[in-house]
Amino acid sequence: MDYLELTLNISPRDPWAEILMTELAELGYESFVETEEGIIAYAKVVDVDVEHPFKGSSIDLLDKEFTADVAVTIIPQQNWNALWESDFHPVFVDEQLTILAPFHDESQAKGLLVWIEPKMSFGTGHHQTTWMMSKALLNLPTQPNKVLDMGTGTGVLAIIAEKQGAREIVAVDIEDWSVENTQENTLRNGCSHIEAICGDVDVLEGRKFELILANINKNVLKAHMSAYAQMLMPSAKLIISGFFETDCDELIRVAQNNGLTHSGSLSRETWAALTFEKNK
């Protein structure tokens, strides 16, 4: 089966890369690779309109809020797996964590080992935000037991939390295919304490957590901040990413207005991650 490779270099990259992945998934694109410039989407040639790869969607490449350079390539069947594997490199979070795909050699792993097959979901560790979230989670002095992973994507953060010792983990995503991917990766890593749920913050009413992880875009984080604060136990922690260093002051103000104290920061190639603690 031949595949169509659709390369989109997007400016600004965020939040449009995530939006476009969601749109393309509805059109039949079945896997994605995130790049520094945007995304690369793949679909079986028989499942999409090769001449009009966006046909049937609401995508408007003339949208004044972003620009996108588009390139379309047809990949013969015999080259498909080799190409995908060559683009998916192991991820190393210092010496603490290694994220590998199923076709990687385990002998190259350092520290904690997590196996991830992303399919259409976000969260392989390649992006700066997932890398920083993993780093912040690994750097916690003790691993909280009750953990919420909002916008779980591949489930990578939930899996790291369980491998660090958490035993009550809820992984939530608004996309059903991300929930399915999380469940697959949970089994792949031998995890048994992760509950994957399709939905948004409203599916968590009444639940309390010792740690909330949220790698989502800035606007969603701001909209959800009060809900996160309500779900946190006293002295519990919130770790967020998915935004640029220039957004930190605004997000810190929003968090402080909801009874959260800023306690840590990370930055990586203009992206940022923030840690907060709920006031007693």
C-alpha positions in Angstrom: 0.0 0.0 0.0 1.4 3.4 -1.0 1.3 6.2 1.5 0.9 10.0 1.1 3.3 12.1 3.1 2.0 15.6 3.8 4.5 18.0 5.2 3.3 21.2 6.7 5.7 23.9 7.9 3.5 26.2 10.0 4.0 29.7 11.3 3.2 30.2 14.1 3.6 26.5 14.9 1.4 26.5 18.0 -1.4 26.0 18.5 -1.9 25.4 14.8 0.1 22.2 14.6 -2.2 20.5 17.1 -5.3 21.9 15.4 -4.2 20.7 12.0 -3.4 17.2 13.3 -6.9 17.0 14.7 -8.4 18.1 11.4 -6.3 15.7 9.3 -7.1 12.8 11.6 -10.7 13.3 10.7 -9.8 13.0 7.0 -8.1 9.7 7.3 -4.5 10.6 8.1 -3.4 7.9 10.5 0.0 8.9 11.9 1.9 12.1 12.5 5.5 13.1 13.2 6.0 16.5 14.9 8.9 18.6 13.6 10.3 21.9 14.8 8.6 23.6 11.8 5.2 21.9 12.0 4.0 18.4 11.3 4.3 15.5 8.8 1.1 13.6 8.3 0.7 10.1 6.7 -2.3 8.4 5.1 -2.9 5.5 2.8 -3.2 6.8 -0.8 -6.6 5.0 -1.1 -8.0 6.8 1.9 -7.4 10.5 0.8 -7.6 12.7 -2.2 -4.0 13.0 -3.4 -4.7 16.0 -5.6 -6.6 17.8 -2.8 -5.2 16.5 0.5 -7.4 18.9 2.6 -10.7 18.1 0.8 -13.6 17.6 3.2 -12.0 19.6 6.1 -12.5 23.1 7.4 -8.8 23.8 7.0 -8.1 27.2 5.2 -4.5 27.6 4.4 -5.2 31.3 3.6 -6.2 31.9 7.2 -4.7 35.1 8.3 -3.8 33.7 11.7 -1.2 31.3 10.4 0.7 30.4 7.2 1.6 26.9 6.0 4.1 25.7 3.4 2.8 22.4 2.0 4.6 19.5 0.3 3.1 16.3 -0.8 5.1 13.1 -1.5 4.0 9.6 -2.4 5.9 6.9 -0.5 6.0 3.4 -2.1 4.9 0.6 0.2 8.3 -1.0 0.4 9.9 2.2 1.8 7.2 3.1 4.3 8.3 1.4 7.5 12.0 2.2 7.0 11.2 5.9 6.5 9.0 6.2 9.5 11.5 4.4 11.7 14.4 6.5 10.4 12.5 9.7 11.5 11.7 8.4 15.0 14.8 8.6 17.0 15.2 7.6 20.7 14.6 10.3 23.2 16.9 10.8 26.1 16.0 13.0 29.1 19.5 13.5 30.4 20.6 10.2 32.0 17.2 9.7 33.7 14.9 8.5 31.0 14.9 6.9 27.6 11.8 6.8 25.4 12.0 4.2 22.6 9.7 3.0 19.8 9.0 -0.7 19.5 11.6 -1.1 16.7 14.4 0.5 18.7 17.3 -1.4 20.3 16.8 -1.6 24.1 20.5 -1.8 24.7 20.8 2.0 24.0 18.5 2.9 27.0 19.7 4.9 29.9 17.8 5.3 33.2 14.1 4.6 33.2 12.8 3.0 30.0 9.5 3.8 28.4 8.2 2.2 25.2 5.9 4.5 23.0 4.3 3.9 19.7 2.6 7.3 19.0 0.3 6.5 16.0 -1.8 9.8 15.8 -1.2 11.0 19.4 1.0 13.7 20.8 3.7 12.9 23.3 6.8 11.0 22.1 9.3 13.1 24.1 10.7 14.7 21.0 8.9 18.0 21.5 10.5 20.3 24.0 7.3 20.5 26.1 7.0 16.7 26.6 10.7 16.5 27.4 10.4 19.2 30.1 7.3 17.6 31.6 9.1 14.3 31.8 12.1 16.1 33.4 10.0 17.9 35.9 8.1 14.7 36.8 11.4 12.8 37.3 12.8 15.6 39.4 10.0 15.5 42.0 11.5 14.7 45.5 8.8 12.0 46.0 6.3 10.5 43.5 2.7 11.4 44.4 0.4 8.4 44.4 -2.8 10.0 42.9 -1.9 11.6 39.6 -3.9 13.2 36.8 -2.5 13.4 33.3 -4.6 15.9 31.3 -4.3 15.8 27.5 -2.5 12.5 27.9 -1.8 11.9 24.1 0.3 8.7 24.0 0.1 8.3 27.8 3.8 8.8 28.2 3.6 11.0 31.3 1.1 8.7 33.0 3.4 5.7 32.2 6.4 7.5 33.7 4.4 8.4 36.8 3.5 4.7 37.3 7.1 3.5 36.7 8.1 6.1 39.4 5.7 4.6 41.9 2.3 6.2 41.4 -0.6 3.7 41.9 -3.8 5.8 41.1 -3.4 7.5 37.7 -6.1 9.0 35.5 -5.1 9.8 31.9 -7.6 12.0 30.1 -7.8 13.1 26.5 -10.6 14.7 24.4 -9.6 12.4 21.4 -10.8 8.8 21.6 -7.9 7.6 19.4 -5.5 9.1 22.0 -7.2 7.2 24.8 -6.9 4.0 22.7 -3.2 4.8 22.0 -2.7 5.4 25.8 -4.3 2.0 26.6 -2.0 0.3 24.0 1.1 1.9 25.4 0.1 1.2 29.0 0.0 -2.5 28.1 3.2 -2.2 26.2 5.0 -1.0 29.3 3.4 -3.5 31.7 1.4 -0.8 33.6 -1.7 -1.7 35.5 -2.6 1.4 37.5 -3.6 3.8 34.6 -7.3 4.6 34.0 -7.6 6.1 30.5 -10.7 8.3 30.0 -12.1 10.2 26.9 -13.3 13.6 27.8 -12.4 16.9 29.4 -12.2 18.3 32.9 -16.0 17.8 33.4 -15.4 14.0 33.5 -13.3 14.5 36.7 -15.9 16.2 38.9 -15.4 15.3 42.6 -11.9 13.7 42.1 -8.9 14.8 44.0 -5.2 14.5 43.1 -1.8 14.9 44.6 -0.3 15.8 41.2 -1.8 17.1 38.0 0.2 17.1 34.7 -1.1 19.2 31.9 0.8 19.6 28.6 -1.7 21.7 26.7 -1.8 25.0 24.9 -1.9 28.3 26.9 -5.6 29.1 26.3 -6.8 25.7 27.6 -4.5 25.9 30.6 -5.9 29.3 31.5 -9.5 28.1 31.0 -8.8 25.0 33.2 -6.8 26.6 35.9 -9.6 27.0 38.4 -10.7 23.3 37.8 -7.1 22.2 38.4 -6.9 24.1 41.6 -10.2 22.6 42.8 -9.0 19.1 42.1 -5.6 19.5 43.9 -5.3 18.4 47.5 -3.6 20.8 49.9 0.1 21.2 49.1 -0.4 19.1 45.9 1.5 20.0 42.7 0.6 21.1 39.2 3.1 20.9 36.4 2.2 22.6 33.1 3.7 23.1 29.7 2.7 23.7 26.1 3.5 27.4 25.9 6.4 29.7 25.3 8.7 31.5 27.8 7.0 34.7 27.0 3.7 33.3 28.4 5.1 32.4 31.8 4.2 35.7 33.6 0.6 35.5 32.4 0.2 31.9 33.5 1.8 32.5 36.9 -0.7 35.3 37.5 -3.6 33.1 36.6 -2.4 30.3 38.8 -1.8 32.7 41.7 -5.3 34.0 41.4 -6.5 30.4 41.9 -4.5 29.8 45.1 -1.4 28.2 43.5 2.2 29.2 44.3 4.9 29.1 41.6 7.7 26.8 42.8 9.7 25.9 39.7 10.5 26.6 36.1 12.2 24.9 33.1 12.9 26.3 29.6 14.1 24.6 26.4 14.4 26.3 23.0 11.9 29.1 23.8 9.4 26.7 25.3 8.7 26.6 29.1 7.3 24.4 31.9 6.1 25.7 35.3 5.5 23.9 38.6 3.0 25.1 41.2 1.9 24.1 44.6 -1.5 24.5 46.1 -1.7 26.7 49.1 -2.6 25.0 52.4 
